[in-house]
Amino acid sequence: MRSSKFGASNRKLFDKAIRAKLTRYECPKCGKFKVTRKSNALWLCKSCGASFAGGAYSLESEAGQIAKRLIAEYDKGA
């Protein structure tokens, strides 16, 4: 599955991104592991038909997780 050139570290990062892209994730709405990548940052649950915006290669990006945590903390304090 390796097609990246120029070093082992680049090949490892490439393999990690491709594995994350092809992994099925749990749907936040129905709870089944049927969420797959439809296109760049768009994810679709094949069970309930819900679509989500997320990271380019995984359902949640690091920035999205931080934003979700900050919003929860803000709502909790108010």
Z-matrix of the N, CA and C atoms (Angstrom, degrees):
N
C 1 1.433
C 2 1.517 1 111.02
N 3 1.282 2 116.26 1 7.42
C 4 1.458 3 119.77 2 -175.79
C 5 1.510 4 110.85 3 -91.88
N 6 1.316 5 115.66 4 124.51
C 7 1.457 6 119.70 5 174.52
C 8 1.521 7 111.26 6 -134.80
N 9 1.329 8 116.53 7 3.52
C 10 1.463 9 120.51 8 177.30
C 11 1.526 10 108.79 9 -85.28
N 12 1.301 11 115.97 10 144.63
C 13 1.461 12 120.81 11 -179.25
C 14 1.522 13 110.50 12 -106.52
N 15 1.321 14 114.39 13 176.90
C 16 1.452 15 123.05 14 166.72
C 17 1.518 16 114.63 15 69.90
N 18 1.314 17 117.39 16 54.54
C 19 1.453 18 119.84 17 167.05
C 20 1.505 19 115.49 18 114.05
N 21 1.313 20 113.93 19 154.16
C 22 1.456 21 121.32 20 -177.53
C 23 1.528 22 112.02 21 -68.00
N 24 1.330 23 117.40 22 -38.66
C 25 1.471 24 118.87 23 -177.83
C 26 1.526 25 111.02 24 -64.93
N 27 1.328 26 118.20 25 -38.32
C 28 1.462 27 120.59 26 177.29
C 29 1.525 28 111.09 27 -66.56
N 30 1.332 29 116.82 28 -39.99
C 31 1.466 30 119.79 29 178.45
C 32 1.526 31 110.92 30 -63.91
N 33 1.328 32 117.41 31 -39.21
C 34 1.466 33 120.88 32 179.16
C 35 1.524 34 111.30 33 -65.97
N 36 1.329 35 117.36 34 -42.77
C 37 1.465 36 120.65 35 177.66
C 38 1.526 37 111.22 36 -64.11
N 39 1.327 38 116.35 37 -39.96
C 40 1.460 39 121.49 38 178.67
C 41 1.524 40 110.45 39 -63.23
N 42 1.329 41 117.12 40 -46.86
C 43 1.465 42 121.14 41 179.34
C 44 1.528 43 111.22 42 -62.10
N 45 1.325 44 117.11 43 -39.83
C 46 1.468 45 121.24 44 179.58
C 47 1.531 46 110.98 45 -63.66
N 48 1.332 47 117.06 46 -42.68
C 49 1.468 48 121.01 47 179.90
C 50 1.519 49 111.11 48 -66.31
N 51 1.324 50 118.05 49 -41.84
C 52 1.465 51 120.82 50 -179.95
C 53 1.529 52 110.88 51 -66.89
N 54 1.337 53 117.09 52 -40.20
C 55 1.471 54 119.58 53 177.81
C 56 1.533 55 111.22 54 -63.40
N 57 1.338 56 116.72 55 -40.87
C 58 1.469 57 120.65 56 179.26
C 59 1.523 58 110.48 57 -65.73
N 60 1.319 59 117.04 58 -36.82
C 61 1.465 60 121.39 59 -178.80
C 62 1.529 61 111.52 60 -67.24
N 63 1.330 62 117.97 61 -36.75
C 64 1.456 63 121.74 62 -175.48
C 65 1.522 64 113.96 63 -90.17
N 66 1.331 65 117.80 64 -6.70
C 67 1.460 66 122.46 65 -179.59
C 68 1.529 67 110.51 66 -72.32
N 69 1.324 68 116.21 67 145.53
C 70 1.465 69 120.13 68 172.71
C 71 1.519 70 108.64 69 -90.57
N 72 1.326 71 116.01 70 136.49
C 73 1.459 72 121.92 71 -177.17
C 74 1.519 73 109.79 72 -111.93
N 75 1.341 74 115.18 73 163.93
C 76 1.463 75 121.12 74 179.73
C 77 1.525 76 109.81 75 -79.94
N 78 1.319 77 115.93 76 134.38
C 79 1.459 78 121.57 77 179.33
C 80 1.527 79 109.76 78 -74.78
N 81 1.331 80 118.73 79 128.59
C 82 1.463 81 120.53 80 177.63
C 83 1.526 82 113.50 81 -67.12
N 84 1.328 83 117.92 82 -21.53
C 85 1.465 84 120.89 83 -177.69
C 86 1.517 85 112.59 84 -89.56
N 87 1.347 86 117.75 85 -50.75
C 88 1.463 87 119.48 86 -175.02
C 89 1.533 88 113.30 87 -103.60
N 90 1.327 89 118.09 88 -14.53
C 91 1.453 90 121.33 89 175.76
C 92 1.524 91 115.54 90 83.94
N 93 1.323 92 118.51 91 2.09
C 94 1.463 93 121.04 92 179.65
C 95 1.524 94 110.22 93 -90.20
N 96 1.314 95 116.12 94 154.21
C 97 1.458 96 121.40 95 179.10
C 98 1.522 97 109.36 96 -87.54
N 99 1.326 98 116.74 97 69.65
C 100 1.453 99 122.62 98 -176.36
C 101 1.525 100 113.42 99 -128.98
N 102 1.321 101 118.01 100 9.93
C 103 1.461 102 120.62 101 -178.55
C 104 1.529 103 109.06 102 -83.82
N 105 1.326 104 115.89 103 122.16
C 106 1.460 105 121.86 104 178.51
C 107 1.524 106 109.24 105 -125.77
N 108 1.313 107 115.14 106 162.48
C 109 1.459 108 121.41 107 -178.37
C 110 1.522 109 109.96 108 -78.10
N 111 1.332 110 115.85 109 125.29
C 112 1.460 111 121.45 110 178.36
C 113 1.520 112 110.61 111 -91.13
N 114 1.308 113 117.05 112 -47.17
C 115 1.460 114 123.53 113 174.81
C 116 1.526 115 107.06 114 -156.72
N 117 1.306 116 117.49 115 -170.32
C 118 1.455 117 121.03 116 -176.15
C 119 1.523 118 110.52 117 -59.34
N 120 1.330 119 116.76 118 113.72
C 121 1.468 120 125.71 119 177.64
C 122 1.525 121 113.77 120 68.92
N 123 1.324 122 119.20 121 10.83
C 124 1.462 123 122.17 122 174.58
C 125 1.523 124 109.14 123 -114.92
N 126 1.323 125 115.64 124 129.94
C 127 1.450 126 122.23 125 -175.16
C 128 1.516 127 109.24 126 -125.36
N 129 1.337 128 117.31 127 143.09
C 130 1.457 129 122.27 128 -175.43
C 131 1.515 130 109.84 129 -131.03
N 132 1.334 131 116.35 130 133.40
C 133 1.462 132 121.48 131 174.21
C 134 1.516 133 107.94 132 -87.75
N 135 1.320 134 116.34 133 122.21
C 136 1.453 135 120.30 134 -178.33
C 137 1.525 136 112.22 135 -77.70
N 138 1.330 137 117.77 136 -12.94
C 139 1.450 138 121.04 137 -179.94
C 140 1.530 139 111.94 138 -86.36
N 141 1.341 140 116.35 139 -55.64
C 142 1.468 141 119.43 140 -175.61
C 143 1.528 142 112.78 141 -102.13
N 144 1.332 143 118.46 142 -9.03
C 145 1.458 144 121.25 143 177.16
C 146 1.516 145 114.97 144 82.58
N 147 1.324 146 117.94 145 6.17
C 148 1.465 147 120.75 146 179.25
C 149 1.520 148 109.68 147 -73.43
N 150 1.321 149 116.07 148 144.24
C 151 1.465 150 119.86 149 176.83
C 152 1.525 151 108.48 150 -118.83
N 153 1.332 152 115.07 151 147.90
C 154 1.450 153 121.69 152 -174.81
C 155 1.514 154 109.57 153 -133.67
N 156 1.331 155 115.94 154 151.94
C 157 1.456 156 121.72 155 168.98
C 158 1.515 157 106.62 156 -99.06
N 159 1.308 158 116.70 157 134.75
C 160 1.454 159 120.67 158 -177.90
C 161 1.505 160 110.82 159 -150.39
N 162 1.314 161 115.03 160 -150.81
C 163 1.448 162 120.58 161 178.22
C 164 1.518 163 110.90 162 -77.57
N 165 1.310 164 116.32 163 168.62
C 166 1.459 165 120.90 164 -178.81
C 167 1.517 166 111.54 165 -68.50
N 168 1.335 167 117.99 166 -37.91
C 169 1.455 168 120.49 167 -175.68
C 170 1.519 169 113.60 168 -117.86
N 171 1.330 170 118.91 169 -11.16
C 172 1.452 171 121.65 170 176.55
C 173 1.526 172 108.75 171 -137.73
N 174 1.316 173 116.01 172 161.41
C 175 1.467 174 120.23 173 -174.68
C 176 1.530 175 111.96 174 -61.71
N 177 1.326 176 117.46 175 -38.32
C 178 1.463 177 121.03 176 177.66
C 179 1.517 178 109.10 177 -123.16
N 180 1.311 179 116.41 178 130.35
C 181 1.464 180 120.45 179 175.81
C 182 1.526 181 108.95 180 -87.72
N 183 1.315 182 116.71 181 166.74
C 184 1.460 183 120.43 182 178.35
C 185 1.523 184 110.95 183 -63.01
N 186 1.320 185 117.26 184 -39.72
C 187 1.465 186 120.78 185 179.04
C 188 1.533 187 110.66 186 -65.06
N 189 1.326 188 117.01 187 -37.77
C 190 1.457 189 120.56 188 177.81
C 191 1.513 190 112.53 189 -66.68
N 192 1.329 191 117.16 190 -37.52
C 193 1.460 192 120.81 191 177.98
C 194 1.525 193 110.91 192 -66.47
N 195 1.328 194 116.70 193 -40.46
C 196 1.460 195 120.64 194 178.20
C 197 1.525 196 110.43 195 -65.19
N 198 1.335 197 117.13 196 -43.34
C 199 1.461 198 120.70 197 179.62
C 200 1.526 199 111.20 198 -63.61
N 201 1.328 200 117.27 199 -41.21
C 202 1.461 201 121.03 200 179.21
C 203 1.527 202 110.54 201 -62.97
N 204 1.348 203 117.09 202 -41.41
C 205 1.455 204 121.15 203 179.54
C 206 1.530 205 111.07 204 -66.00
N 207 1.345 206 117.18 205 -41.93
C 208 1.461 207 120.09 206 179.97
C 209 1.527 208 111.51 207 -66.15
N 210 1.317 209 117.10 208 -39.10
C 211 1.468 210 120.42 209 177.96
C 212 1.519 211 110.48 210 -64.85
N 213 1.331 212 116.99 211 -41.32
C 214 1.475 213 120.20 212 178.35
C 215 1.513 214 110.68 213 -63.88
N 216 1.331 215 117.84 214 -41.89
C 217 1.471 216 120.44 215 177.74
C 218 1.516 217 111.62 216 -64.68
N 219 1.316 218 117.19 217 -38.56
C 220 1.466 219 121.38 218 179.79
C 221 1.529 220 110.26 219 -66.30
N 222 1.324 221 116.82 220 -44.63
C 223 1.465 222 120.98 221 179.65
C 224 1.527 223 111.02 222 -65.36
N 225 1.319 224 116.18 223 -35.06
C 226 1.459 225 120.62 224 -178.99
C 227 1.526 226 110.98 225 -67.86
N 228 1.330 227 116.98 226 -37.07
C 229 1.453 228 121.61 227 -178.06
C 230 1.521 229 113.64 228 -78.28
N 231 1.310 230 118.28 229 -23.94
C 232 1.462 231 121.18 230 -175.30
C 233 1.497 232 113.71 231 -85.25
